[in-house]
Amino acid sequence: MRIEDSFIVPTDKDVLWNTFQDVGNVVKHIPGATLHGGAGDGPYDGEIAVAFGPRLVKFRGTLMYARDPTECRGVISGSGKDPRGNSRATVKSVFQLSEAGDAGQFTQVKIVADIDFSGPLAEFGYTGGPHVTRALIKDFATSVAQEYKPVEPTLSHSVQPPPLSRAPLSAYRLAVAIVGAWIKRLLGRAP
């Protein structure tokens, strides 16, 4: 399965590229993802957790991280296994940074992800996987953008928004949103 997406980050391309040099700075923005060790280009040990209704699935495995500074391009390749359900997933995600906006004050991040599933979750992976992947990319984009959001002065009595959750992505919440959007489209009221 191939997913292509892009998003804009409110910072200079070189600043974002420097941030993305450390795989830990990338992974910390992925909902439910954790690194357990590794250095340089890898391999890194880690996991990503996704909630499917009441069931939490953790894919544990390894990833490699390669960067091309001349092209502002990076590749994250990994594979993992859910030890309880024996499902497997492999992913190769390529990202490309380019200037966006006036005077390069914004950066466009293009992502192309090739994902393969096997085992008991394979059927769901291929039918619901694109929606889960797009939700992960959206949460990733929101988290990265928040890191570069201009700081506004606040008063001590101001209400602050809650921090972005590091909880696993909920497939149930995502499924409800997908079904709701499908029904609206079916009835002729596009979301």
ABEGO torsion letter per residue (X at the ends): XBBBBBBBBBBBAAAAAAAAABAAAAAAABBGBBBAEEBEAOBBBBBBBBBBEABBBBBBBBBBBBBBAAAGBBBBBBBBBBAAAGBBBBBBBBBBBBBBEBGGABBBBBBBBBBBBBEAAAAAAAAAAAAAAAAAAAAAAAAAAAAABBBBBBBAABBBBBBBBABBBBAAAAAAAAAAAAAAAAAGBBX
